[in-house]
Amino acid sequence: MPPQVAGVNLLYQILMKMFTVQQIKAVHATVKSGADFPRYVQEIKTLGLVTYEFMVGDGRTIYFGADNYRVEAPPIYPVKQINTTASAQRLENNIHIHQKGQTDFLTFCAQAAEAGVRNWEINTQTMLCTYYDLKGQAIVAEPIPQGDYVTQS
């Protein structure tokens, strides 16, 4: 990475499709509910984000870009207990409700922990969100639509 000269580092990040946690947080701040999630993914993809992992236990997020680029956001809430028995059915129901905009993000995180989700991974290349249990096994994999979720029941 070039020296920290005013403007040079930002230009380097733009050219190399590198992103900062602050840029991702700025995009995330525009998300009001789960219904906005597809638009959020499209916007962070334009920043050069390839995948990210959200850790349900404490709300920490690890963002990955090209060429092994990685940045990490700190935990956003106190440690949550993750249910040792994963329930795909419970998780799918919680996802559906969240996609309709009926729960906020922190509520969804608590519900994911109750459904046995250790983490989820967003892949902007395959447009897939995969939820994993404590053993690292996929519980549910959801395609991410190219537009907003339909908020009808």
C-alpha positions as CSV (number, residue, x, y, z in Angstrom):
1,M,0.0,0.0,0.0
2,P,1.4,3.5,-0.8
3,P,2.4,5.9,2.0
4,Q,-0.3,7.8,3.8
5,V,-0.2,11.0,1.7
6,A,-3.4,13.0,1.6
7,G,-5.6,11.7,-1.3
8,V,-3.1,9.1,-2.5
9,N,-4.4,6.4,-0.2
10,L,-8.0,7.1,-1.2
11,L,-7.1,7.0,-4.9
12,Y,-5.2,3.8,-4.4
13,Q,-8.2,2.2,-2.7
14,I,-10.5,3.3,-5.5
15,L,-8.3,2.0,-8.2
16,M,-7.7,-1.3,-6.4
17,K,-11.3,-1.7,-5.5
18,M,-10.4,-1.7,-1.8
19,F,-12.9,-0.5,0.7
20,T,-13.0,0.6,4.3
21,V,-15.3,-0.4,7.2
22,Q,-16.5,3.3,7.2
23,Q,-17.6,3.0,3.6
24,I,-19.5,-0.2,4.3
25,K,-21.1,1.3,7.4
26,A,-22.2,4.4,5.4
27,V,-24.1,2.1,3.0
28,H,-25.4,0.0,5.8
29,A,-26.8,3.1,7.5
30,T,-29.3,3.4,4.6
31,V,-30.8,0.0,5.3
32,K,-34.1,0.3,7.3
33,S,-35.2,-3.3,7.3
34,G,-34.5,-6.7,5.8
35,A,-36.5,-5.7,2.7
36,D,-33.6,-3.3,1.8
37,F,-31.0,-6.0,1.9
38,P,-30.7,-6.8,-1.8
39,R,-30.0,-3.1,-2.6
40,Y,-27.4,-3.0,0.2
41,V,-25.6,-6.0,-1.3
42,Q,-25.5,-4.4,-4.7
43,E,-24.1,-1.2,-3.3
44,I,-21.3,-2.9,-1.3
45,K,-20.5,-5.0,-4.3
46,T,-19.7,-1.8,-6.2
47,L,-17.2,-1.0,-3.5
48,G,-15.2,-4.1,-4.4
49,L,-16.5,-6.4,-1.6
50,V,-16.5,-10.1,-2.7
51,T,-17.8,-11.8,0.5
52,Y,-18.4,-11.0,4.1
53,E,-19.0,-13.1,7.2
54,F,-21.3,-11.9,10.0
55,M,-20.6,-13.5,13.3
56,V,-23.9,-13.8,15.2
57,G,-22.3,-14.4,18.6
58,D,-21.1,-10.8,18.9
59,G,-22.0,-9.0,15.7
60,R,-18.4,-8.8,14.4
61,T,-18.1,-8.7,10.6
62,I,-15.2,-9.7,8.4
63,Y,-15.2,-8.2,4.9
64,F,-13.2,-9.7,2.0
65,G,-12.2,-8.2,-1.3
66,A,-9.9,-9.2,-4.2
67,D,-6.3,-10.3,-3.7
68,N,-6.8,-11.4,-0.1
69,Y,-7.9,-7.9,1.0
70,R,-9.6,-8.1,4.4
71,V,-11.0,-5.6,6.9
72,E,-12.9,-6.4,10.1
73,A,-15.5,-4.4,12.0
74,P,-15.6,-4.9,15.8
75,P,-18.5,-6.5,17.7
76,I,-21.7,-4.5,17.8
77,Y,-23.4,-6.1,20.8
78,P,-22.7,-8.2,23.9
79,V,-22.0,-11.9,23.3
80,K,-25.1,-14.0,22.5
81,Q,-25.6,-17.7,23.2
82,I,-26.0,-19.7,20.0
83,N,-28.4,-22.6,20.2
84,T,-26.5,-25.8,19.8
85,T,-29.3,-27.4,17.9
86,A,-29.8,-25.7,14.5
87,S,-33.3,-25.4,13.1
88,A,-33.6,-24.7,9.3
89,Q,-37.4,-24.4,9.6
90,R,-37.2,-21.8,12.4
91,L,-34.4,-19.9,10.5
92,E,-36.4,-19.9,7.2
93,N,-39.4,-18.5,9.0
94,N,-37.3,-15.7,10.7
95,I,-35.6,-14.9,7.3
96,H,-39.1,-14.6,5.6
97,I,-40.4,-12.3,8.3
98,H,-37.2,-10.2,8.2
99,Q,-37.3,-9.9,4.4
100,K,-40.8,-8.5,4.7
101,G,-39.4,-5.8,6.9
102,Q,-41.2,-7.0,10.0
103,T,-38.1,-7.2,12.2
104,D,-35.1,-5.0,12.7
105,F,-31.5,-6.2,12.3
106,L,-30.8,-6.8,16.0
107,T,-34.0,-8.8,16.4
108,F,-33.1,-10.9,13.4
109,C,-29.6,-11.5,15.0
110,A,-31.3,-12.7,18.2
111,Q,-33.6,-15.0,16.2
112,A,-30.7,-16.3,14.2
113,A,-28.9,-17.2,17.4
114,E,-32.0,-19.0,18.7
115,A,-32.2,-20.9,15.4
116,G,-28.6,-22.1,15.9
117,V,-26.8,-19.8,13.4
118,R,-23.1,-19.2,14.2
119,N,-22.5,-17.0,11.2
120,W,-23.7,-16.1,7.8
121,E,-21.8,-15.4,4.6
122,I,-22.8,-13.1,1.9
123,N,-21.2,-13.8,-1.5
124,T,-21.6,-10.9,-3.9
125,Q,-20.3,-13.0,-6.9
126,T,-22.9,-15.8,-6.5
127,M,-25.5,-13.5,-4.9
128,L,-26.0,-16.1,-2.2
129,C,-26.5,-15.7,1.6
130,T,-25.5,-18.9,3.5
131,Y,-26.2,-19.5,7.2
132,Y,-23.9,-21.9,9.1
133,D,-24.4,-23.7,12.4
134,L,-21.8,-24.2,15.2
135,K,-20.2,-27.1,13.4
136,G,-19.7,-25.0,10.2
137,Q,-22.4,-26.8,8.3
138,A,-24.7,-24.9,6.0
139,I,-28.2,-24.7,7.4
140,V,-29.9,-22.5,4.8
141,A,-28.7,-20.9,1.6
142,E,-30.8,-18.1,0.2
143,P,-30.4,-16.4,-3.2
144,I,-30.1,-12.6,-3.0
145,P,-32.6,-11.0,-5.4
146,Q,-31.3,-8.4,-7.9
147,G,-34.0,-5.9,-6.6
148,D,-35.6,-5.4,-3.2
149,Y,-37.6,-8.2,-1.6
150,V,-41.3,-8.1,-2.2
151,T,-42.9,-7.0,1.0
152,Q,-46.3,-8.6,0.4
153,S,-47.4,-11.6,2.6
